[in-house]
Amino acid sequence: MNKSLSPTQKITFSAMLIALAVLSTFVAKTINMGSFYYLRFSLTPALIIYTSLTLGPFYGAIVGASADLIPAFTYSQGEYNFLITIVYLILGILPWLLEKGTRHFRTFLKKPYAFYGVLAGIFGIIVAIFYGTNWLDTSFGQAAYWGKPTILAIVFALDVGLCVGLYYTNKYYQKRILEHPDIPSPNEIATIALVSEVVVMDLLKALAFWAFYNWIANSKFPLSYGFVFSMLLMGSPLDVLIITFADSWLLIYTKRFISPGAYAKPASGTKASSDEPLVMVDNENHPENLSEEEKEEIRKEKKARTGWIVFFTVAVLLMIICLIVIKVVQGQATNSSSAKLLVQILHL
């Protein structure tokens, strides 16, 4: 898909995606998750994976690294964990590689029973962590009796919603597969999302935290690897759901409106020179002189322009919403700190 975009379009596209990913990370960092410090929910992984699938691994790596690097230096207080940036860089490359592999298994992935099985297996692992280990007992505290079943019920509902939504999304895709033959199906994206989330955002990210504080920062990490991994894994069902649906519809939208291949083909009976690039059809003011094929190219070009305008408008609105959320959360945190300080003064 990225071949139909010019270098300028790719750079502009990736810059906008970096801005969205950075703002999404800022929002995730400003939301207090209580005793579940490593639990994060954001659009950042979905945006990075989307970049990798749309623009390729190079731009995916840039967006991935920037999504962590910029917020890290903004929020860091003298201690920057570069291993986390490497994890996000890998997240920008791995989906592109996985997509190359899933192309060979499209027939098998039409009925994603293996995906459902892995999803059920992850649910079983979360149950085993909750009731077979004490890794998260300190985080649940006295709420463990009702907190664990509640979270398991939420995870189960998310898994069922993902399976049902994936079925209908893939059904929509299969009806229009001839329109989108070169983009991965929703089932493929779900597989890519699951592998990327578990391998990169759970296993590798937990390892990055543990390795940095134990081997590099010269300070004993107070928490076990199992604690960090289990907390990250607990949030994976929602992350996979967000990535699957956001990227599936974004890729369909991108193919249909932003990069529909709106380039004129050579006139019949002529042969395009390999040294001359194909030119855009611009004779819109004289439709009577155009063939049906050329008219179709003009329609595609208009659709592409509209697609870019809509995408950037929505992107800017999302940025504004993210900034508002950041300000509101920071304002609440400030008010909470002021209230605590006032209580301490009154007690004195």
C-alpha positions, -999 to +999 in steps of 0.1 A: +000+000+000+028+024+008+040+023-029+010+044-039+022+073-017+049+098-026+078+104-002+064+137+007+030+121+016+048+094+037+068+120+056+037+141+062+016+111+072+043+097+096+047+132+112+010+134+119+010+098+133+040+107+155+020+136+169-010+114+176+011+086+192+030+110+214-002+127+226-018+093+232+012+083+253+010+115+273-027+108+280-019+073+292+009+085+315-012+112+331-040+088+341-034+074+375-039+036+376-035+034+414-015+003+426-015-011+390+014+012+380+024-007+348-012-011+335-017+012+305-044+016+279-038+038+249-041+041+211-003+043+208+003+006+199-025+007+174-010+038+157+025+023+156+012-010+141-009+010+116+021+029+106+042-003+101+014-019+080+007+013+059+041+029+054+066+001+061+090-009+089+113+022+085+085+047+093+070+023+118+103+022+137+105+060+137+069+065+149+074+037+175+106+051+189+093+087+189+061+076+207+083+067+237+113+089+233+095+123+234+073+116+264+101+099+282+124+129+281+094+151+290+085+131+321+118+116+331+135+129+362+171+120+354+165+083+346+157+073+311+150+036+302+163+033+267+152-003+266+116+007+265+123+028+234+139-002+217+107-022+226+086+004+208+110+005+179+106-033+175+068-028+177+071-006+146+090-033+126+074-066+138+039-061+123+053-055+088+072-088+091+042-106+104+020-093+076+044-107+051+040-141+068+002-140+072-002-135+035+007-172+030-019-183+055-050-163+043-070-194+036-062-208+070-070-174+087-105-172+071-117-192+101-095-180+130-101-209+153-064-208+163-067-171+172-097-179+194-078-207+210-048-185+218-072-159+232-088-185+255-053-197+265-043-161+276-075-159+296-066-192+313-031-178+320-046-147+337-068-169+358-038-190+368-018-158+377-047-145+398-053-177+418-021-196+414+005-169+423+007-140+447+022-116+421-007-092+421-020-097+456-003-065+468-020-045+440-055-059+448-050-056+485-082-062+505-102-059+473-088-093+460-120-112+469-142-093+446-116-075+424-102-106+407-136-121+396-147-086+384-116-082+363-119-117+349-155-110+340-144-078+322-116-097+303-140-125+293-165-099+280-138-082+260-127-115+245-163-123+235-168-088+221-135-092+201-145-125+187-181-114+177-169-080+163-140-097+144-165-121+128-187-093+114-157-071+104-141-100+085-174-108+069-176-072+056-140-074+043-146-107+025-175-092+006-152-065-007-120-085-009-116-076-046-116-039-037-088-044-011-067-074-022-034-059-010-044-051+026-044-077+054-078-090+064-092-083+099-084-118+109-048-112+099-047-079+117-061-097+149-033-123+146-007-095+142-021-076+171-021-106+194+014-116+186+027-080+188+009-073+221+020-105+239+055-108+226+065-071+224+043-052+248+041-079+275+071-102+274+097-078+260+084-046+278+084-064+312+119-077+305+130-041+296+118-028+329+133-057+349+167-057+330+172-020+332+166-016+369+186-047+378+215-046+355+219-010+341+205+015+366+226-001+394+195-003+416+177-034+427+143-036+411+118-039+439+093-059+418+096-093+402+095-099+365+064-120+370+046-090+387+053-066+358+045-092+331+012-103+347+001-067+351+009-060+314-008-093+303-039-083+323-044-053+300-037-072+267-073-082+259-084-045+257-053-036+238-057-064+212-094-053+208-084-017+202-056-026+178-077-050+158-107-028+152-089+005+149-063-008+124-088-029+104-110+001+097-081+025+093-065+003+067-098-001+047-103+037+049-067+044+038-069+021+008-103+034-002-098+071+002-062+081+008-042+058-016-067+044-041-039+044-068-052+075-085-026+076-113-035+078-149-027+048-171-011+052-205-035+057-234-044+026-253-020+017-279+009+035-263+037+022-240+047+040-209+084+048-208+102+034-178+120+067-173+089+088-172+066+087-141+029+083-145+012+117-143-020+127-126-051+132-148-058+170-145-081+176-175-111+178-153-126+208-171-131+189-204-148+156-194-161+152-230-125+146-242-118+119-217-124+081-219-143+063-192-110+050-178-096+086-175-129+097-158-125+070-133-089+082-126-103+117-119-129+103-095-101+084-077-080+116-075-110+136-060-116+108-035-079+108-025-080+146-019-112+143+002-096+114+021-066+133+031-087+163+042-109+141+063-080+122+079-061+153+089-092+170+102-100+140+124-063+138+134-063+174+145-095+170+165-080+139+182-050+160+192-072+187+206-092+161+226-059+145+239-046+179+250-079+187+268-078+153+286-042+159+296-051+193+311-082+180+329-063+150+344-034+173+354-059+198+369-075+170+390-041+158+402-032+193+412-065+198+431-060+164+448-025+174+459-037+207+471-065+191+491-041+167+507-018+196+516-047+215+531-057+185+552-021+182+565-021+219+574-054+217+593-041+187+612-011+207+622 
